[in-house]
Amino acid sequence: MMDKSPLEEKTASLNFIEALIEKDIQNHKNGGRVHTRFPPEPNGYLHIGHAKSICLNFGLAKKYNGKCNLRFDDTNPVKEDVEYVDSIMEDVRWLGFEWNGEPLYASDYFDQLYVWAEKMIVDGKAYVDEQTSEEIAAQKGTPTVPGKESPFRNRTSQENLDLFRRMKAGEFNDGEKILRAKGDMASDNMHMRDPIMYRIIHKEHHRTGDKWCIYPMYDFTHGQSDYLEGITHSICTLEFEVHRPLYNWYLDQLVEPGYRPQQIEFARLNLSYTVMSKRKLLELVQKNYVSGWDDPRMPTIGGIRRRGYTPEAVRDFADRIGVAKRDNVIDVSLMEFCVREDLNKKAARLMVVIDPVKLVIENYPAEKTEWVEVENNPEDPASGNRMMPFSREIFIERDDFMEEAPKKYFRLTPGGEVRLKGAYIIKCTGVKKNASGNIIEITCIYEPESRSGSGTEASQRKIKGTLHWVDAKNALPVEVRLYDRLFNHEDPGGQEDDFKNYLNPDSLKILSNCMAEPSVKTLKIQDRVQFQRQGYFCVDYDSTPEKIIFNRTVTLKDTWAKVAAKE
């Protein structure tokens, strides 16, 4: 078997979009330029699926020394708002990308689109229709049955032009008239059956004000906008594949043969245990199943940012899943793995006890406080060490102690020994309980010569269990929000019943009596840390100097894999 040539090996390592782009560059198509765009509609907040598209479009431009435009598809003033424009720009920049020049808008081209619409009317390729939306839908037929022509299709160009100009002048009510292209009512492609070009909407636009009361449809705007901006590769998700012939047909009616943007479709991102439908996400917000669009359980970019995900982890996730030509479902655990991989390298380790129980070291001097040295991040030697206070009374996790422990339980038990991380070996001597039988205090003794790093023989003694802890005299109370997956079904949106039936009742647990080492007071909003043996956490926006609130970003291990294995 012959070895592959370097060119063949390189081609094999490219995804299908990169292979098409490199072929275009080799053939000097469009002068070898690569110019992409990201065209969101400013009618809501972006989610992780949009993040994949952002990484793809901006990433391709960067890889091939090209440009990527940010163009807002603002053709429907009923649903759009400058709030969404601002949030989208923030999301793109948070992911680490910068667009070419100033942000662009479909509304930048309203004047040119109107001129082109009149041209199509004059050329006998568009007409004003007065039917209701129900009548139009009924006449369109089905994919196997040809549609029927509108009774208004054969008006003269002059009559259509007059009506269209009166539409623009505001003489008619919303929905009273529309402009349609003369496509092919027998086409196998339903989008080619006299598509709507303009509709009447008496609503002020966030950029053009009340200049217009007619607005172009997305299908009449998309291809022409790409053309006007000189886009070479128009990257879209698969649902737009059937729209491509219409985009090309419009350009063929309006501009000279030659340059055309090339639309390339890829499979959109579908994540397990997640819904990506804007309608369903909006329902979750409006009915208060979540606290808002940036709730850390939401798949919005604002949500995952607030939860503590890093842009580096999201870009890594986008690279790992790549691009495909067919729809598939990506396991959300891969995204969580990417977050762990990134935070493991950069997050400082802290001692935080989320379910504290007091532990008293009976033979430790009552008034003494010493400082012990612990490492900030073993994965980052440059991060150095920090000093933590240690005294007679400390807090440990309640589930780090059991009176009657199973055989392989290596934490604290009556008569058992453990090492306190960065400090001493202790041995349990007893417990104190309240009237209800609950443990309120654990008593121990310590081995003075066993302090970590002291170089003594006792400090080298092997102990199977190591616990994190917080000094009781210096501990700071913090709130910890334990976020988990919002749904407990792998495909909540694909079931026959209501997707909300699969909401995870344990997706948020708020713990208000947690205890943290004093260094947490130096943290800032959005700082990410690892709680020793607990997981990765992020300082929430709601935090104040008086009350620090942590969101759990992700656990240390994929706990859901264990659940799935049991099922």
matplotlib code that plots the C-alpha trace (Angstrom):
import matplotlib.pyplot as plt

x = [0.0, 1.5, 2.0, -0.1, 1.6, 2.0, -0.8, -3.2, -2.4, -3.1, -6.4, -7.4, -7.0, -9.2, -13.0, -15.1, -15.5, -11.8, -11.2, -13.6, -11.9, -8.4, -9.5, -11.0, -7.7, -5.7, -7.9, -7.6, -11.4, -12.5, -8.8, -7.9, -9.9, -11.6, -14.4, -17.0, -19.8, -21.8, -25.4, -27.5, -31.0, -31.1, -34.3, -32.9, -29.7, -27.2, -26.7, -23.9, -25.1, -24.4, -21.0, -20.1, -21.1, -19.1, -16.0, -16.4, -16.9, -14.3, -11.9, -12.0, -11.3, -8.4, -6.9, -6.9, -5.9, -9.3, -12.1, -15.3, -18.2, -20.7, -24.0, -27.3, -30.3, -32.6, -35.5, -38.3, -38.7, -41.5, -39.0, -35.7, -34.1, -30.9, -30.5, -30.0, -27.5, -25.4, -25.5, -24.5, -21.5, -20.5, -20.8, -18.6, -15.9, -16.1, -15.3, -12.2, -13.1, -13.2, -15.2, -14.0, -14.6, -17.8, -20.8, -23.0, -26.8, -29.3, -31.0, -27.9, -29.2, -32.9, -32.6, -30.7, -33.1, -36.1, -34.5, -34.0, -37.6, -38.8, -36.6, -38.1, -41.6, -40.7, -39.1, -42.3, -40.8, -42.7, -46.2, -48.4, -50.7, -53.7, -54.6, -54.5, -51.7, -54.1, -55.1, -51.5, -50.5, -53.4, -52.4, -48.8, -49.6, -47.4, -43.9, -45.6, -48.6, -47.9, -49.2, -51.9, -51.1, -52.4, -55.4, -53.3, -50.2, -50.9, -51.3, -49.4, -46.0, -47.3, -50.2, -47.8, -45.3, -48.0, -49.3, -45.8, -45.1, -48.3, -47.3, -44.1, -46.1, -48.1, -51.5, -52.3, -52.6, -50.3, -51.0, -53.2, -50.8, -47.4, -44.9, -44.1, -41.6, -42.8, -41.0, -42.2, -45.4, -44.6, -41.1, -40.1, -38.6, -41.4, -39.3, -39.3, -43.1, -43.7, -41.8, -42.8, -40.3, -41.9, -44.5, -46.1, -45.1, -46.1, -43.5, -40.5, -37.2, -34.3, -32.0, -34.2, -36.9, -40.2, -38.6, -40.0, -43.3, -42.4, -39.6, -37.9, -38.1, -34.9, -34.8, -34.8, -32.1, -29.6, -28.0, -28.0, -26.4, -23.6, -23.2, -23.0, -20.4, -18.2, -18.7, -16.8, -18.0, -21.5, -21.5, -25.0, -26.6, -28.3, -31.9, -30.8, -29.7, -33.2, -33.1, -29.8, -31.5, -33.7, -30.8, -29.0, -32.1, -32.6, -29.1, -29.5, -32.4, -30.7, -27.0, -24.7, -23.2, -19.8, -19.0, -21.4, -21.1, -20.8, -23.2, -21.9, -24.1, -23.1, -25.0, -26.1, -25.1, -27.4, -26.5, -27.7, -29.7, -30.3, -32.9, -31.8, -35.1, -35.5, -39.2, -38.6, -35.8, -38.1, -40.8, -38.4, -37.6, -41.1, -42.6, -39.7, -38.4, -35.0, -33.9, -33.3, -31.5, -28.2, -29.2, -26.2, -28.3, -29.2, -27.3, -27.0, -23.6, -24.5, -25.6, -22.4, -20.3, -22.0, -21.6, -17.8, -17.1, -14.1, -13.9, -10.9, -12.9, -15.8, -13.4, -11.7, -15.1, -16.0, -12.7, -13.2, -16.7, -15.7, -18.3, -20.4, -22.8, -25.4, -27.3, -26.1, -26.3, -23.1, -22.9, -22.8, -20.2, -17.7, -18.3, -18.0, -14.7, -13.3, -14.2, -12.4, -9.4, -9.0, -9.8, -7.5, -4.6, -5.5, -7.9, -6.4, -7.2, -9.1, -10.3, -14.1, -16.3, -19.8, -21.5, -19.4, -19.1, -16.8, -13.7, -11.8, -8.2, -8.0, -4.2, -3.6, -2.9, -6.2, -4.8, -2.4, -2.8, -0.1, 0.2, 0.6, 1.7, -0.4, 0.1, -2.1, -2.2, -0.2, -0.7, 0.9, 4.2, 4.4, 1.3, 3.3, 2.0, -0.2, -0.4, -3.5, -4.3, -4.6, -5.8, -7.5, -10.9, -11.5, -14.4, -14.4, -17.1, -19.8, -19.6, -15.9, -16.8, -18.7, -19.2, -19.8, -17.8, -17.6, -14.3, -12.9, -13.8, -10.6, -11.8, -12.3, -13.8, -13.7, -10.1, -9.1, -6.4, -6.4, -4.1, -5.4, -4.1, -1.0, -1.1, -1.1, -2.2, -5.2, -6.9, -10.6, -11.2, -15.0, -18.1, -20.7, -24.3, -27.4, -30.7, -31.8, -28.8, -27.0, -23.3, -22.4, -18.7, -15.9, -13.0, -9.5, -5.8, -3.0, 0.6, 2.7, 5.7, 3.5, 3.1, 3.4, 6.6, 8.4, 10.8, 10.2, 9.8, 6.2, 5.4, 6.5, 4.2, 1.7, -1.9, -4.6, -7.0, -6.4, -9.1, -9.6, -10.5, -11.0, -9.8, -12.9, -11.5, -10.8, -13.4, -15.6, -19.3, -20.1, -23.1, -22.6, -25.0, -24.7, -25.8, -26.4, -27.9, -31.3, -32.9, -32.7, -33.5, -31.0, -33.4, -36.0, -37.1, -37.6, -40.3, -44.0, -45.0, -44.1, -40.3, -40.8, -41.8, -38.1, -36.8, -34.2, -35.6, -32.0, -30.6, -30.0, -29.3, -28.4, -26.1, -26.0, -23.8, -20.6, -17.2, -14.2, -10.6, -10.0, -8.3, -11.6, -12.1, -9.5, -11.6, -13.4, -16.6, -16.2, -12.9, -12.8, -11.3, -11.3, -12.7, -10.5, -12.2, -15.5, -15.3, -14.8, -16.6, -17.0, -17.8, -21.3, -22.5, -24.7, -21.7, -21.0, -18.0, -20.3, -21.5, -19.6, -21.6, -20.1, -21.6, -20.6, -19.2, -18.6, -17.8, -14.3, -15.5, -18.4, -20.9, -23.6, -21.6, -21.9, -25.7, -26.0, -23.9, -26.3, -29.3]
y = [0.0, 3.3, 6.1, 9.2, 12.3, 15.3, 17.1, 14.1, 13.8, 17.5, 17.3, 14.3, 16.3, 19.1, 19.3, 19.5, 23.3, 23.8, 21.5, 23.6, 26.8, 25.6, 24.4, 27.9, 29.5, 27.1, 28.0, 31.7, 32.0, 35.5, 36.5, 33.9, 35.9, 34.4, 36.5, 35.0, 36.5, 35.8, 37.0, 36.7, 38.0, 40.4, 38.9, 37.0, 35.9, 33.6, 30.0, 27.4, 26.5, 30.1, 29.8, 26.9, 29.1, 32.0, 29.9, 28.4, 31.6, 33.7, 30.8, 30.2, 33.8, 33.8, 30.5, 31.8, 35.3, 36.6, 38.7, 38.0, 40.4, 40.7, 41.4, 41.7, 40.4, 43.1, 42.7, 42.2, 45.2, 43.4, 41.0, 42.9, 45.2, 47.0, 45.0, 41.9, 43.7, 44.7, 41.2, 39.6, 41.9, 41.1, 37.3, 37.5, 39.4, 37.2, 34.2, 36.0, 37.3, 40.7, 41.4, 43.2, 46.9, 48.2, 46.0, 45.7, 45.5, 44.2, 47.6, 49.2, 47.7, 48.6, 51.3, 49.1, 46.2, 48.4, 49.5, 45.9, 45.0, 47.7, 46.4, 42.9, 44.5, 46.4, 43.3, 41.4, 39.1, 40.3, 41.2, 42.6, 39.9, 40.7, 37.3, 36.3, 34.2, 31.2, 31.5, 31.7, 28.7, 26.7, 27.6, 26.6, 22.9, 20.2, 18.9, 16.3, 18.5, 21.7, 25.0, 27.2, 30.7, 33.7, 35.5, 38.7, 37.2, 38.6, 42.3, 44.7, 45.9, 49.4, 48.4, 46.4, 49.2, 51.7, 49.3, 48.7, 52.4, 52.9, 50.1, 52.0, 55.2, 53.6, 53.5, 49.9, 48.0, 45.2, 42.1, 43.8, 43.4, 41.7, 41.6, 38.2, 37.0, 35.1, 31.9, 28.5, 27.2, 23.7, 23.6, 20.6, 23.2, 24.8, 27.9, 28.7, 28.8, 32.6, 33.5, 36.6, 39.4, 42.3, 42.6, 45.6, 46.2, 49.5, 49.3, 51.6, 50.0, 50.1, 51.8, 53.3, 54.6, 55.2, 55.6, 52.2, 50.5, 47.7, 45.3, 42.7, 39.0, 37.3, 35.2, 38.3, 39.9, 37.2, 36.5, 40.1, 41.2, 38.6, 39.9, 43.6, 42.7, 40.6, 37.5, 34.5, 31.7, 32.0, 29.3, 28.3, 25.5, 22.6, 24.0, 26.7, 24.2, 24.3, 28.1, 28.2, 27.9, 30.9, 33.1, 32.3, 32.9, 36.4, 37.4, 36.1, 38.4, 41.4, 41.5, 40.7, 37.1, 36.6, 36.8, 35.0, 34.2, 30.4, 29.0, 26.0, 24.2, 22.3, 20.5, 22.6, 21.8, 19.5, 18.8, 16.0, 17.0, 20.4, 22.3, 24.8, 26.0, 29.8, 29.2, 26.7, 28.7, 31.8, 29.7, 28.7, 32.3, 33.7, 31.0, 31.4, 27.9, 29.7, 33.1, 34.7, 34.3, 34.3, 31.6, 29.3, 26.3, 27.9, 27.0, 30.7, 32.1, 34.5, 31.5, 29.5, 32.6, 33.3, 29.6, 30.0, 28.4, 29.9, 31.1, 28.9, 25.8, 26.7, 27.2, 23.9, 22.2, 23.7, 22.4, 18.9, 18.4, 19.8, 20.3, 17.6, 17.3, 15.4, 16.2, 14.4, 14.8, 15.7, 14.4, 17.4, 15.6, 16.4, 20.1, 19.6, 17.7, 20.7, 23.0, 20.7, 20.4, 24.2, 25.0, 22.3, 24.2, 27.7, 27.6, 28.3, 25.7, 26.8, 25.2, 25.6, 23.3, 23.3, 21.2, 22.0, 20.2, 21.4, 19.4, 20.1, 19.1, 18.4, 18.4, 21.5, 24.7, 26.7, 30.1, 29.2, 30.0, 29.0, 29.4, 26.4, 26.5, 25.0, 25.0, 27.2, 24.9, 21.7, 21.9, 25.4, 25.6, 29.3, 29.9, 29.4, 28.7, 30.5, 30.6, 29.4, 29.9, 26.8, 26.5, 24.2, 24.3, 23.7, 22.8, 19.6, 18.2, 16.4, 13.4, 13.1, 11.4, 8.2, 6.4, 3.1, 3.1, 0.5, -1.3, 1.0, 4.3, 6.2, 9.3, 9.9, 7.3, 6.7, 5.7, 6.3, 8.6, 11.1, 13.9, 17.5, 18.8, 21.0, 20.4, 17.5, 13.9, 13.7, 10.7, 10.7, 10.3, 10.8, 12.8, 15.0, 14.9, 17.0, 15.8, 14.6, 12.4, 14.5, 15.0, 18.6, 18.2, 15.7, 15.5, 14.5, 14.6, 15.6, 14.4, 17.5, 16.2, 15.3, 18.7, 18.5, 19.8, 19.7, 17.0, 14.9, 11.2, 11.6, 14.0, 11.2, 8.7, 7.3, 8.0, 6.9, 9.7, 13.4, 16.0, 19.6, 21.9, 25.5, 27.2, 28.0, 31.3, 32.8, 31.1, 33.3, 32.3, 32.0, 30.9, 28.1, 27.4, 23.8, 23.9, 20.8, 19.9, 21.5, 18.3, 14.7, 13.3, 13.0, 14.4, 16.5, 18.3, 15.2, 13.6, 13.4, 15.1, 18.5, 19.0, 20.7, 17.3, 16.4, 19.3, 18.1, 19.0, 18.9, 21.3, 23.9, 23.5, 26.6, 26.1, 29.2, 28.1, 27.1, 28.1, 29.3, 30.1, 33.8, 34.3, 34.2, 37.9, 38.8, 37.2, 39.3, 38.7, 35.9, 34.6, 30.8, 28.5, 24.8, 23.9, 21.1, 17.7, 19.5, 20.9, 24.1, 27.3, 30.8, 34.0, 35.0, 38.5, 38.7, 38.7, 41.6, 42.4, 41.3, 38.1, 36.1, 33.7, 30.9, 29.0, 25.5, 25.4, 21.7, 18.8, 17.2, 14.1, 13.2, 12.1, 11.6, 8.8, 6.8, 7.4, 6.2, 3.1, 2.2, 2.6]
z = [0.0, -1.1, 1.5, 1.2, -0.1, 2.2, 0.3, 0.7, 4.4, 4.8, 2.9, 5.0, 8.2, 7.0, 7.6, 4.5, 4.8, 5.1, 2.1, 0.0, 1.1, 0.3, -3.1, -3.8, -2.7, -4.9, -7.8, -7.0, -6.8, -5.6, -5.9, -3.2, -0.6, 2.4, 3.8, 6.2, 8.3, 11.5, 10.9, 14.1, 14.4, 17.4, 18.8, 21.8, 23.5, 21.8, 23.0, 22.8, 19.3, 18.2, 19.9, 17.6, 14.6, 15.9, 16.5, 13.0, 11.1, 12.9, 13.2, 9.4, 8.7, 11.2, 9.8, 6.2, 7.0, 6.0, 7.4, 9.3, 9.4, 12.2, 10.5, 12.4, 10.5, 11.8, 9.3, 11.9, 14.3, 16.2, 17.8, 17.8, 20.4, 20.9, 24.2, 22.1, 19.8, 22.8, 24.3, 21.0, 20.6, 24.2, 23.6, 20.4, 22.2, 25.3, 23.0, 21.9, 18.5, 16.8, 13.7, 10.6, 10.8, 12.3, 13.1, 10.0, 9.8, 7.2, 7.7, 6.1, 2.9, 3.1, 0.5, -2.0, -1.3, -2.1, -5.4, -6.3, -5.3, -7.7, -10.4, -10.0, -10.3, -13.4, -14.9, -14.3, -11.7, -8.6, -7.7, -4.9, -3.4, -1.3, 0.0, 3.6, 5.0, 5.3, 1.6, 0.5, 2.6, 1.1, -2.5, -2.0, -2.3, -0.9, -1.9, -4.1, -5.3, -7.3, -5.9, -7.5, -8.8, -6.9, -8.6, -8.3, -10.0, -13.4, -12.5, -14.8, -13.7, -13.4, -11.2, -8.9, -8.8, -7.8, -5.0, -3.7, -3.5, -1.6, 0.7, 1.4, 1.9, 4.7, 3.0, 4.1, 7.3, 8.6, 6.6, 4.1, 1.2, 0.6, -2.2, -3.7, -6.3, -9.3, -8.7, -9.8, -8.2, -9.4, -8.1, -5.9, -3.6, -1.6, -1.0, -4.8, -4.9, -5.2, -1.9, 0.0, -0.4, 1.7, 4.3, 6.0, 9.7, 11.3, 14.0, 14.7, 13.9, 16.5, 13.9, 11.1, 13.3, 11.5, 8.0, 6.9, 7.4, 4.9, 5.7, 3.6, 4.4, 5.5, 2.3, 0.2, 2.4, 3.2, -0.2, -1.3, 2.0, 1.5, -2.1, -1.1, 1.6, -0.7, 1.3, -0.2, 2.0, 3.6, 6.3, 7.3, 9.3, 7.4, 7.6, 5.1, 2.5, 0.8, 0.8, -1.2, -4.6, -3.8, -2.6, -5.9, -7.9, -6.4, -7.3, -10.8, -11.3, -9.8, -10.6, -13.5, -13.8, -12.1, -8.4, -6.1, -2.3, -1.9, 0.7, 2.6, 5.1, 8.2, 11.0, 13.9, 17.4, 19.3, 22.9, 25.2, 28.3, 26.7, 24.7, 22.1, 20.8, 21.3, 21.9, 24.7, 26.3, 26.3, 28.0, 30.7, 31.3, 31.1, 33.4, 35.9, 35.7, 35.6, 37.0, 33.6, 30.3, 32.1, 34.7, 35.0, 34.0, 30.6, 27.5, 26.6, 26.3, 29.1, 31.2, 30.7, 31.2, 34.5, 35.5, 35.1, 31.7, 30.0, 26.4, 25.9, 27.0, 24.6, 21.7, 22.6, 22.6, 19.2, 17.8, 19.2, 17.8, 14.4, 11.7, 10.1, 7.2, 9.1, 12.3, 15.4, 19.2, 21.1, 24.6, 27.0, 29.1, 26.4, 26.9, 30.7, 30.1, 28.1, 31.0, 33.5, 31.3, 31.1, 34.7, 36.0, 34.5, 35.6, 38.6, 42.1, 44.7, 47.8, 51.0, 51.3, 53.5, 52.1, 54.9, 57.9, 61.2, 63.9, 64.8, 68.0, 68.4, 72.2, 72.6, 70.5, 72.5, 72.9, 72.2, 69.5, 65.8, 63.3, 59.5, 57.2, 53.6, 50.8, 47.1, 44.9, 41.9, 41.5, 37.7, 37.6, 39.4, 38.8, 40.8, 44.1, 47.6, 50.1, 53.9, 55.8, 59.5, 61.6, 65.2, 67.7, 66.2, 62.5, 60.2, 58.0, 55.7, 57.5, 55.1, 55.7, 59.0, 59.7, 63.0, 61.2, 58.0, 55.2, 54.7, 52.0, 53.7, 54.0, 55.7, 59.4, 61.8, 65.5, 66.3, 62.7, 61.4, 58.5, 57.4, 57.2, 53.9, 54.4, 58.2, 60.7, 61.1, 63.5, 65.2, 66.2, 69.9, 70.0, 69.0, 70.7, 69.7, 70.2, 71.6, 68.2, 67.9, 65.3, 65.5, 66.4, 67.2, 66.5, 68.9, 67.9, 68.9, 66.6, 66.2, 66.7, 64.6, 61.6, 60.0, 56.2, 54.8, 58.2, 57.1, 60.2, 60.2, 61.3, 58.4, 56.0, 57.4, 54.8, 55.6, 53.2, 53.8, 53.3, 54.2, 53.4, 56.3, 57.3, 60.5, 62.6, 64.1, 60.6, 58.4, 56.3, 55.7, 52.0, 49.9, 47.4, 44.6, 43.4, 39.7, 37.8, 34.4, 33.9, 32.5, 33.6, 30.2, 27.4, 24.8, 26.7, 23.6, 21.5, 23.6, 22.8, 26.1, 27.4, 27.6, 31.0, 32.5, 32.3, 34.4, 36.9, 40.4, 41.7, 39.1, 41.9, 45.5, 47.6, 50.6, 52.7, 55.7, 54.0, 55.4, 53.4, 54.1, 54.6, 51.2, 49.4, 50.3, 47.7, 44.9, 42.3, 40.3, 37.8, 39.4, 38.9, 41.6, 42.5, 45.9, 47.1, 46.4, 45.5, 42.0, 40.1, 41.2, 40.0, 42.0, 41.0, 39.9, 43.0, 45.3, 47.6, 49.9, 52.8, 51.1, 48.6, 46.4, 44.4, 41.5, 40.8, 37.3, 37.0, 39.2, 39.4, 37.6, 35.3, 38.0, 35.4, 33.8, 37.1, 37.1, 33.5, 34.3, 37.1, 34.9]

ax = plt.figure().add_subplot(projection="3d")
ax.plot(x, y, z, "-o")
ax.set_aspect("equal")
plt.show()
